Amino acid sequence: MPFDTNKTYWTVHEVADYASQVIGLHTTASSLRTLITRGGGPKYHKFGRMVRYTREAVDEWLASRLSPEKSNSLDKGSNNA
């Protein structure tokens, strides 16, 4: 796969800041490092020993953690009309 010079690659610290400041999901660089080894985090690339993320991968991961819209606490998130 060729290197895409049009993409910005983020560090674990930049992903943690983005998730916390922009989305409001408190996460840390340490938590992201744990997810690298255990799974469940955003897809990433490795450049040697360095882990880097694309915004698309981070946004996809954040969206996957979001529950369906609810109208109240009893709503299971189904399409109730």
N, CA, C and O atoms as a Tinker XYZ file with bonds, in Angstrom:
   324  protein
     1  N      0.851000   -1.181000    0.000000    73     2
     2  CA     0.000000    0.000000    0.000000    64     1     3
     3  C      0.893000    1.238000    0.000000    63     2     4     5
     4  O      1.752000    1.370000    0.872000    81     3
     5  N      0.711000    2.143000   -0.952000    73     3     6
     6  CA     1.549000    3.348000   -1.010000    64     5     7
     7  C      1.211000    4.321000    0.114000    63     6     8     9
     8  O      0.086000    4.355000    0.613000    81     7
     9  N      2.193000    5.097000    0.495000    73     7    10
    10  CA     2.032000    6.108000    1.531000    64     9    11
    11  C      1.197000    7.264000    0.992000    63    10    12    13
    12  O      1.486000    7.788000   -0.084000    81    11
    13  N      0.173000    7.662000    1.724000    73    11    14
    14  CA    -0.719000    8.745000    1.302000    64    13    15
    15  C     -0.263000   10.052000    1.935000    63    14    16    17
    16  O     -0.463000   10.274000    3.130000    81    15
    17  N      0.350000   10.916000    1.133000    73    15    18
    18  CA     0.859000   12.193000    1.645000    64    17    19
    19  C     -0.242000   13.207000    1.913000    63    18    20    21
    20  O      0.024000   14.260000    2.491000    81    19
    21  N     -1.478000   12.912000    1.503000    73    19    22
    22  CA    -2.591000   13.825000    1.744000    64    21    23
    23  C     -3.246000   13.603000    3.099000    63    22    24    25
    24  O     -4.093000   14.396000    3.511000    81    23
    25  N     -2.871000   12.543000    3.795000    73    23    26
    26  CA    -3.454000   12.250000    5.101000    64    25    27
    27  C     -2.565000   12.772000    6.208000    63    26    28    29
    28  O     -1.344000   12.845000    6.072000    81    27
    29  N     -3.201000   13.131000    7.300000    73    27    30
    30  CA    -2.484000   13.512000    8.502000    64    29    31
    31  C     -2.503000   12.315000    9.438000    63    30    32    33
    32  O     -3.551000   11.706000    9.652000    81    31
    33  N     -1.364000   11.982000    9.986000    73    31    34
    34  CA    -1.252000   10.855000   10.900000    64    33    35
    35  C     -1.067000   11.374000   12.319000    63    34    36    37
    36  O     -0.183000   12.189000   12.580000    81    35
    37  N     -1.910000   10.895000   13.239000    73    35    38
    38  CA    -1.920000   11.380000   14.617000    64    37    39
    39  C     -1.231000   10.417000   15.561000    63    38    40    41
    40  O     -1.224000    9.206000   15.339000    81    39
    41  N     -0.651000   10.969000   16.619000    73    39    42
    42  CA    -0.058000   10.172000   17.693000    64    41    43
    43  C     -1.157000    9.784000   18.687000    63    42    44    45
    44  O     -2.288000   10.260000   18.589000    81    43
    45  N     -0.814000    8.918000   19.640000    73    43    46
    46  CA    -1.799000    8.543000   20.666000    64    45    47
    47  C     -2.222000    9.771000   21.482000    63    46    48    49
    48  O     -3.377000    9.870000   21.898000    81    47
    49  N     -1.299000   10.698000   21.709000    73    47    50
    50  CA    -1.633000   11.909000   22.465000    64    49    51
    51  C     -2.614000   12.788000   21.679000    63    50    52    53
    52  O     -3.546000   13.348000   22.255000    81    51
    53  N     -2.404000   12.903000   20.384000    73    51    54
    54  CA    -3.302000   13.713000   19.555000    64    53    55
    55  C     -4.692000   13.089000   19.474000    63    54    56    57
    56  O     -5.690000   13.810000   19.474000    81    55
    57  N     -4.772000   11.762000   19.404000    73    55    58
    58  CA    -6.071000   11.088000   19.380000    64    57    59
    59  C     -6.787000   11.295000   20.715000    63    58    60    61
    60  O     -7.987000   11.569000   20.736000    81    59
    61  N     -6.069000   11.167000   21.817000    73    59    62
    62  CA    -6.663000   11.369000   23.139000    64    61    63
    63  C     -7.187000   12.793000   23.278000    63    62    64    65
    64  O     -8.289000   13.000000   23.784000    81    63
    65  N     -6.411000   13.773000   22.836000    73    63    66
    66  CA    -6.849000   15.174000   22.887000    64    65    67
    67  C     -8.080000   15.401000   22.028000    63    66    68    69
    68  O     -9.021000   16.073000   22.451000    81    67
    69  N     -8.078000   14.849000   20.835000    73    67    70
    70  CA    -9.213000   14.996000   19.914000    64    69    71
    71  C    -10.474000   14.398000   20.533000    63    70    72    73
    72  O    -11.526000   15.036000   20.545000    81    71
    73  N    -10.368000   13.186000   21.041000    73    71    74
    74  CA   -11.538000   12.526000   21.631000    64    73    75
    75  C    -12.058000   13.302000   22.840000    63    74    76    77
    76  O    -13.269000   13.414000   23.030000    81    75
    77  N    -11.164000   13.829000   23.647000    73    75    78
    78  CA   -11.564000   14.552000   24.857000    64    77    79
    79  C    -12.109000   15.943000   24.562000    63    78    80    81
    80  O    -13.157000   16.324000   25.083000    81    79
    81  N    -11.405000   16.698000   23.734000    73    79    82
    82  CA   -11.775000   18.093000   23.508000    64    81    83
    83  C    -12.869000   18.261000   22.473000    63    82    84    85
    84  O    -13.773000   19.075000   22.661000    81    83
    85  N    -12.809000   17.522000   21.404000    73    83    86
    86  CA   -13.754000   17.722000   20.309000    64    85    87
    87  C    -15.029000   16.921000   20.516000    63    86    88    89
    88  O    -16.125000   17.436000   20.291000    81    87
    89  N    -14.902000   15.675000   20.939000    73    87    90
    90  CA   -16.050000   14.794000   21.078000    64    89    91
    91  C    -16.576000   14.773000   22.515000    63    90    92    93
    92  O    -17.768000   14.553000   22.730000    81    91
    93  N    -15.708000   14.998000   23.493000    73    91    94
    94  CA   -16.121000   14.957000   24.892000    64    93    95
    95  C    -15.957000   13.582000   25.526000    63    94    96    97
    96  O    -16.450000   13.349000   26.629000    81    95
    97  N    -15.272000   12.669000   24.843000    73    95    98
    98  CA   -15.016000   11.341000   25.372000    64    97    99
    99  C    -13.667000   11.364000   26.067000    63    98   100   101
   100  O    -12.630000   11.493000   25.417000    81    99
   101  N    -13.678000   11.238000   27.389000    73    99   102
   102  CA   -12.411000   11.270000   28.121000    64   101   103
   103  C    -11.660000    9.975000   27.881000    63   102   104   105
   104  O    -12.124000    8.896000   28.249000    81   103
   105  N    -10.516000   10.089000   27.270000    73   103   106
   106  CA    -9.625000    8.949000   27.073000    64   105   107
   107  C     -8.200000    9.459000   27.194000    63   106   108   109
   108  O     -7.942000   10.651000   27.030000    81   107
   109  N     -7.298000    8.572000   27.475000    73   107   110
   110  CA    -5.901000    8.964000   27.661000    64   109   111
   111  C     -5.013000    8.222000   26.671000    63   110   112   113
   112  O     -5.410000    7.217000   26.082000    81   111
   113  N     -3.815000    8.737000   26.506000    73   111   114
   114  CA    -2.831000    8.068000   25.654000    64   113   115
   115  C     -2.527000    6.676000   26.209000    63   114   116   117
   116  O     -2.332000    5.728000   25.448000    81   115
   117  N     -2.489000    6.559000   27.519000    73   115   118
   118  CA    -2.232000    5.269000   28.148000    64   117   119
   119  C     -3.336000    4.261000   27.818000    63   118   120   121
   120  O     -3.053000    3.093000   27.551000    81   119
   121  N     -4.592000    4.712000   27.838000    73   119   122
   122  CA    -5.714000    3.832000   27.487000    64   121   123
   123  C     -5.604000    3.390000   26.030000    63   122   124   125
   124  O     -5.865000    2.229000   25.713000    81   123
   125  N     -5.225000    4.292000   25.158000    73   123   126
   126  CA    -5.071000    3.949000   23.746000    64   125   127
   127  C     -3.945000    2.938000   23.546000    63   126   128   129
   128  O     -4.063000    2.032000   22.721000    81   127
   129  N     -2.860000    3.089000   24.295000    73   127   130
   130  CA    -1.761000    2.124000   24.196000    64   129   131
   131  C     -2.216000    0.731000   24.644000    63   130   132   133
   132  O     -1.820000   -0.277000   24.059000    81   131
   133  N     -3.049000    0.685000   25.684000    73   131   134
   134  CA    -3.598000   -0.587000   26.141000    64   133   135
   135  C     -4.466000   -1.208000   25.060000    63   134   136   137
   136  O     -4.403000   -2.416000   24.832000    81   135
   137  N     -5.280000   -0.389000   24.388000    73   135   138
   138  CA    -6.143000   -0.894000   23.320000    64   137   139
   139  C     -5.341000   -1.403000   22.126000    63   138   140   141
   140  O     -5.811000   -2.277000   21.396000    81   139
   141  N     -4.145000   -0.873000   21.917000    73   139   142
   142  CA    -3.282000   -1.365000   20.839000    64   141   143
   143  C     -2.934000   -2.831000   21.093000    63   142   144   145
   144  O     -2.942000   -3.641000   20.167000    81   143
   145  N     -2.632000   -3.167000   22.331000    73   143   146
   146  CA    -2.225000   -4.541000   22.636000    64   145   147
   147  C     -3.401000   -5.478000   22.856000    63   146   148   149
   148  O     -3.308000   -6.667000   22.552000    81   147
   149  N     -4.515000   -4.958000   23.383000    73   147   150
   150  CA    -5.661000   -5.814000   23.708000    64   149   151
   151  C     -6.751000   -5.814000   22.642000    63   150   152   153
   152  O     -7.588000   -6.716000   22.597000    81   151
   153  N     -6.735000   -4.801000   21.789000    73   151   154
   154  CA    -7.784000   -4.674000   20.778000    64   153   155
   155  C     -8.903000   -3.784000   21.271000    63   154   156   157
   156  O     -9.007000   -3.489000   22.461000    81   155
   157  N     -9.743000   -3.360000   20.334000    73   155   158
   158  CA   -10.888000   -2.521000   20.680000    64   157   159
   159  C    -10.690000   -1.049000   20.405000    63   158   160   161
   160  O    -11.625000   -0.264000   20.563000    81   159
   161  N     -9.509000   -0.658000   20.003000    73   159   162
   162  CA    -9.236000    0.745000   19.708000    64   161   163
   163  C     -9.363000    1.033000   18.228000    63   162   164   165
   164  O     -9.744000    0.162000   17.446000    81   163
   165  N     -9.042000    2.257000   17.847000    73   163   166
   166  CA    -9.086000    2.607000   16.422000    64   165   167
   167  C     -8.010000    1.861000   15.636000    63   166   168   169
   168  O     -6.978000    1.475000   16.185000    81   167
   169  N     -8.268000    1.665000   14.342000    73   167   170
   170  CA    -7.258000    1.066000   13.471000    64   169   171
   171  C     -6.071000    2.020000   13.404000    63   170   172   173
   172  O     -6.230000    3.237000   13.487000    81   171
   173  N     -4.892000    1.451000   13.252000    73   171   174
   174  CA    -3.680000    2.278000   13.240000    64   173   175
   175  C     -2.661000    1.745000   12.250000    63   174   176   177
   176  O     -2.779000    0.633000   11.735000    81   175
   177  N     -1.669000    2.564000   12.003000    73   175   178
   178  CA    -0.522000    2.198000   11.171000    64   177   179
   179  C      0.709000    2.216000   12.060000    63   178   180   181
   180  O      0.744000    2.923000   13.067000    81   179
   181  N      1.713000    1.446000   11.692000    73   179   182
   182  CA     2.990000    1.514000   12.388000    64   181   183
   183  C      4.054000    1.996000   11.416000    63   182   184   185
   184  O      4.165000    1.507000   10.292000    81   183
   185  N      4.821000    2.952000   11.870000    73   183   186
   186  CA     5.994000    3.442000   11.153000    64   185   187
   187  C      7.180000    3.061000   12.033000    63   186   188   189
   188  O      7.537000    3.795000   12.955000    81   187
   189  N      7.784000    1.919000   11.748000    73   187   190
   190  CA     8.805000    1.401000   12.659000    64   189   191
   191  C      8.114000    1.027000   13.961000    63   190   192   193
   192  O      7.201000    0.201000   13.969000    81   191
   193  N      8.543000    1.624000   15.046000    73   191   194
   194  CA     7.927000    1.373000   16.353000    64   193   195
   195  C      6.806000    2.356000   16.670000    63   194   196   197
   196  O      6.085000    2.176000   17.652000    81   195
   197  N      6.655000    3.387000   15.855000    73   195   198
   198  CA     5.669000    4.440000   16.133000    64   197   199
   199  C      4.285000    4.048000   15.627000    63   198   200   201
   200  O      4.133000    3.569000   14.504000    81   199
   201  N      3.276000    4.260000   16.475000    73   199   202
   202  CA     1.882000    4.026000   16.097000    64   201   203
   203  C      1.289000    5.353000   15.655000    63   202   204   205
   204  O      1.469000    6.374000   16.317000    81   203
   205  N      0.578000    5.332000   14.523000    73   203   206
   206  CA    -0.070000    6.527000   14.009000    64   205   207
   207  C     -1.475000    6.186000   13.539000    63   206   208   209
   208  O     -1.730000    5.100000   13.018000    81   207
   209  N     -2.385000    7.142000   13.735000    73   207   210
   210  CA    -3.790000    6.977000   13.389000    64   209   211
   211  C     -4.190000    8.002000   12.339000    63   210   212   213
   212  O     -3.626000    9.095000   12.288000    81   211
   213  N     -5.163000    7.652000   11.498000    73   211   214
   214  CA    -5.762000    8.638000   10.605000    64   213   215
   215  C     -7.045000    9.140000   11.249000    63   214   216   217
   216  O     -7.657000    8.447000   12.061000    81   215
   217  N     -7.442000   10.334000   10.885000    73   215   218
   218  CA    -8.682000   10.885000   11.433000    64   217   219
   219  C     -9.867000    9.997000   11.064000    63   218   220   221
   220  O    -10.774000    9.804000   11.874000    81   219
   221  N     -9.864000    9.463000    9.862000    73   219   222
   222  CA   -10.966000    8.597000    9.425000    64   221   223
   223  C    -11.102000    7.390000   10.352000    63   222   224   225
   224  O    -12.210000    7.023000   10.742000    81   223
   225  N     -9.974000    6.777000   10.701000    73   223   226
   226  CA   -10.007000    5.607000   11.584000    64   225   227
   227  C    -10.485000    5.981000   12.981000    63   226   228   229
   228  O    -11.233000    5.231000   13.609000    81   227
   229  N    -10.055000    7.137000   13.463000    73   227   230
   230  CA   -10.465000    7.593000   14.793000    64   229   231
   231  C    -11.957000    7.918000   14.809000    63   230   232   233
   232  O    -12.670000    7.526000   15.733000    81   231
   233  N    -12.431000    8.637000   13.783000    73   231   234
   234  CA   -13.863000    8.959000   13.712000    64   233   235
   235  C    -14.717000    7.702000   13.612000    63   234   236   237
   236  O    -15.787000    7.627000   14.216000    81   235
   237  N    -14.252000    6.721000   12.857000    73   235   238
   238  CA   -14.974000    5.450000   12.724000    64   237   239
   239  C    -15.048000    4.738000   14.078000    63   238   240   241
   240  O    -16.097000    4.204000   14.440000    81   239
   241  N    -13.957000    4.730000   14.817000    73   239   242
   242  CA   -13.910000    4.104000   16.141000    64   241   243
   243  C    -14.835000    4.824000   17.118000    63   242   244   245
   244  O    -15.575000    4.183000   17.864000    81   243
   245  N    -14.792000    6.157000   17.113000    73   243   246
   246  CA   -15.665000    6.919000   18.005000    64   245   247
   247  C    -17.139000    6.663000   17.679000    63   246   248   249
   248  O    -17.955000    6.499000   18.586000    81   247
   249  N    -17.479000    6.629000   16.399000    73   247   250
   250  CA   -18.861000    6.370000   15.986000    64   249   251
   251  C    -19.314000    4.975000   16.422000    63   250   252   253
   252  O    -20.479000    4.780000   16.767000    81   251
   253  N    -18.399000    4.011000   16.407000    73   251   254
   254  CA   -18.762000    2.647000   16.802000    64   253   255
   255  C    -19.052000    2.550000   18.295000    63   254   256   257
   256  O    -19.732000    1.619000   18.728000    81   255
   257  N    -18.553000    3.487000   19.085000    73   255   258
   258  CA   -18.776000    3.497000   20.533000    64   257   259
   259  C    -20.040000    4.253000   20.914000    63   258   260   261
   260  O    -20.460000    4.215000   22.070000    81   259
   261  N    -20.645000    4.935000   19.959000    73   259   262
   262  CA   -21.826000    5.751000   20.209000    64   261   263
   263  C    -23.078000    4.891000   20.172000    63   262   264   265
   264  O    -23.269000    4.110000   19.239000    81   263
   265  N    -23.933000    5.028000   21.180000    73   263   266
   266  CA   -25.171000    4.252000   21.210000    64   265   267
   267  C    -26.190000    4.870000   20.255000    63   266   268   269
   268  O    -26.028000    6.015000   19.834000    81   267
   269  N    -27.243000    4.114000   19.909000    73   267   270
   270  CA   -28.321000    4.708000   19.111000    64   269   271
   271  C    -28.984000    5.840000   19.900000    63   270   272   273
   272  O    -28.897000    5.878000   21.127000    81   271
   273  N    -29.641000    6.753000   19.199000    73   271   274
   274  CA   -30.351000    7.844000   19.853000    64   273   275
   275  C    -31.459000    7.299000   20.729000    63   274   276   277
   276  O    -32.113000    6.318000   20.376000    81   275
   277  N    -31.670000    7.933000   21.870000    73   275   278
   278  CA   -32.713000    7.514000   22.799000    64   277   279
   279  C    -33.571000    8.715000   23.160000    63   278   280   281
   280  O    -33.097000    9.851000   23.189000    81   279
   281  N    -34.849000    8.442000   23.436000    73   279   282
   282  CA   -35.734000    9.526000   23.847000    64   281   283
   283  C    -35.913000    9.554000   25.359000    63   282   284   285
   284  O    -36.347000   10.563000   25.915000    81   283
   285  N    -35.581000    8.445000   26.029000    73   283   286
   286  CA   -35.635000    8.388000   27.492000    64   285   287
   287  C    -34.783000    7.208000   27.958000    63   286   288   289
   288  O    -34.266000    6.452000   27.135000    81   287
   289  N    -34.638000    7.050000   29.263000    73   287   290
   290  CA   -33.753000    6.025000   29.792000    64   289   291
   291  C    -34.286000    4.606000   29.565000    63   290   292   293
   292  O    -33.518000    3.648000   29.642000    81   291
   293  N    -35.582000    4.455000   29.289000    73   291   294
   294  CA   -36.153000    3.130000   29.038000    64   293   295
   295  C    -36.079000    2.738000   27.573000    63   294   296   297
   296  O    -36.260000    1.571000   27.226000    81   295
   297  N    -35.814000    3.710000   26.718000    73   295   298
   298  CA   -35.729000    3.482000   25.274000    64   297   299
   299  C    -34.512000    2.616000   24.972000    63   298   300   301
   300  O    -33.399000    2.944000   25.384000    81   299
   301  N    -34.715000    1.523000   24.263000    73   299   302
   302  CA   -33.621000    0.612000   23.901000    64   301   303
   303  C    -32.880000    1.085000   22.643000    63   302   304   305
   304  O    -31.917000    0.448000   22.214000    81   303
   305  N    -33.327000    2.199000   22.054000    73   303   306
   306  CA   -32.663000    2.717000   20.878000    64   305   307
   307  C    -33.253000    2.213000   19.581000    63   306   308   309
   308  O    -32.679000    2.432000   18.515000    81   307
   309  N    -34.381000    1.548000   19.651000    73   307   310
   310  CA   -35.015000    1.061000   18.422000    64   309   311
   311  C    -35.751000    2.196000   17.750000    63   310   312   313
   312  O    -35.878000    3.284000   18.312000    81   311
   313  N    -36.229000    1.948000   16.563000    73   311   314
   314  CA   -36.950000    2.963000   15.800000    64   313   315
   315  C    -38.418000    2.991000   16.228000    63   314   316   317
   316  O    -39.285000    2.482000   15.518000    81   315
   317  N    -38.688000    3.573000   17.361000    73   315   318
   318  CA   -40.056000    3.717000   17.836000    64   317   319
   319  C    -40.656000    4.982000   17.274000    63   318   320   321
   320  O    -40.123000    6.070000   17.491000    81   319
   321  N    -41.741000    4.861000   16.563000    73   319   322
   322  CA   -42.356000    6.047000   15.959000    64   321   323
   323  C    -43.542000    6.508000   16.745000    63   322   324
   324  O    -44.179000    7.496000   16.379000    81   323
